[in-house]
Amino acid sequence: MAPRTLPVIEITGTPTERGRQYGESVRPRIRAAIGYYEEAFGHSAGLTWDRVTARAARWLDPVSDYAPHLVEEMRGIADGAGVTLLDVLALNARGEVIYDRSFADMAEASPATAEASPGAADEEPAEGCTSFAAYGAASGDGHVYAGQNWDWRAGVADTVVMIRVVQPPKPTLIMQVEAGQIGRQGANSAGIALNANGLGGRFDDAIGLPQTVVRRSVLDRATITDALDVLCRTRAHIASNALLTCREGFAVDLETTPAGHGWMYPADGLLVHGNHYQAGVPAALADGYRPMSSDSLVRVPRAEEGLRALRASTGPDESRELIKQAMSDHLGLPESLCTHPDPRRPAVEHWATLVSSCVDLTTGDYHVTAGTPCDRDYQHMPWNLYDGPYGESS
């Protein structure tokens, strides 16, 4: 049997054209994603898909005001997939739905009547990703590496796609996303990588931007300072961590929340972030804060320990293998750095590492595993980050 690989698609043209190409290419996967989240929202919150999409409409105006071209891209996705714009918007705001405990109680007519919630639903664990940046003293071969284990619902594993977005004059992007989403994790032709980790929860009842919109907007920027400006100037709906790395050999991590941001820098060229606050607990949570993803307290130091082996690497091939070994750690299995479904939980609540990524920002090579890295080889993307007319000049 051939090893499982992730589908790869490329889209170009106007926002509407890009979206339509995207929707047509992954139509069955978008419908599968809708089917899974319909089951998941019903299981966890008693929400029908119709109720989810009706309430997802609250994000239409904020996204239209901030990034109208992304609404047009989502509209194109919907047309190409034969679904509605609100279906696609709901897929792009799935984290906001899941982690907003007050969502099920929000009045559809007026966001101002929403009930404030300082954290996510107790029964929902925080997104279990582990991100890293390594360069300089931490990189034996002198290259700049960025990546992560993207841990999420195992039920959407077959909806994950790799997408290349050609959108001049903006940088060209390569991202791993769930079908129908306009952004998540990836890197661009300007040599900037974004890796992200859920922190869970909200701090008040204000309606902010979905993470897919924020993250895509970060990757649409051609300089590290402009990318940082997106994170510092936008108001996201929920808390999330963003690790930015650029090919010049620089990284910075921002713990972004609706109440304020914390930040941290690499130590000797290595930075690892999980799903707990590492730069400092926000004042709004300080009195009663407990990590929402307790396994993050294991994953982060284990990744740091494993990635220190990079210091002895003599070249990119060896570096990728060392990164793969580090990210395959099983201490605390199944909720380990390399995450596997927990048989003690219902199938709809199963979590797994959907993608383990390793981007070489020095060479532009992009590698991913189609699932857990412990038992899969890296898939080399058919595109280089710096290929084409919108590479170095972006």
Stockholm file with secondary structure:
# STOCKHOLM 1.0

chainA/1-394         MAPRTLPVIEITGTPTERGRQYGESVRPRIRAAIGYYEEAFGHSAGLTWDRVTARAARWLDPVSDYAPHLVEEMRGIADGAGVTLLDVLALNARGEVIYDRSFADMAEASPATAEASPGAADEEPAEGCTSFAAYGAASGDGHVYAGQNWDWRAGVADTVVMIRVVQPPKPTLIMQVEAGQIGRQGANSAGIALNANGLGGRFDDAIGLPQTVVRRSVLDRATITDALDVLCRTRAHIASNALLTCREGFAVDLETTPAGHGWMYPADGLLVHGNHYQAGVPAALADGYRPMSSDSLVRVPRAEEGLRALRASTGPDESRELIKQAMSDHLGLPESLCTHPDPRRPAVEHWATLVSSCVDLTTGDYHVTAGTPCDRDYQHMPWNLYDGPYGESS
#=GR chainA/1-394 SS CCCCCCCEEEEESSHHHHHHHHHHHTHHHHHHHHHHHHHHHHHHHCCCHHHHHHHHGGGHHHHHHHCHHHHHHHHHHHHHHTSCHHHHHHHHTHHHHHHCTTGGGCCTTCGGGCCCCSSCCTTSCCCCCEEEEECGGGCTTSCCEEEEEEEEEGGGGGGEEEEEEECTTSCCEEEEEETTCSCSEEEETTSEEEEEEECCCCSSSCCCBCHHHHHHHHHTCSSHHHHHHHHHHSCBSSCEEEEEEETTTEEEEEEEETTEEEEECCBTTEEEECSSCSSCCCTTTGGGCCCSSTTHHHHHHHHHHHHGGGGGCCSHHHHHHHHHHHTTCCTTTTSSSSCCCCTTSCGGGCEEEEEEEEEETTTTEEEEEESCGGGCCCEECSSCTTCSTTSTTC
#=GC SS_cons         CCCCCCCEEEEESSHHHHHHHHHHHTHHHHHHHHHHHHHHHHHHHCCCHHHHHHHHGGGHHHHHHHCHHHHHHHHHHHHHHTSCHHHHHHHHTHHHHHHCTTGGGCCTTCGGGCCCCSSCCTTSCCCCCEEEEECGGGCTTSCCEEEEEEEEEGGGGGGEEEEEEECTTSCCEEEEEETTCSCSEEEETTSEEEEEEECCCCSSSCCCBCHHHHHHHHHTCSSHHHHHHHHHHSCBSSCEEEEEEETTTEEEEEEEETTEEEEECCBTTEEEECSSCSSCCCTTTGGGCCCSSTTHHHHHHHHHHHHGGGGGCCSHHHHHHHHHHHTTCCTTTTSSSSCCCCTTSCGGGCEEEEEEEEEETTTTEEEEEESCGGGCCCEECSSCTTCSTTSTTC
//
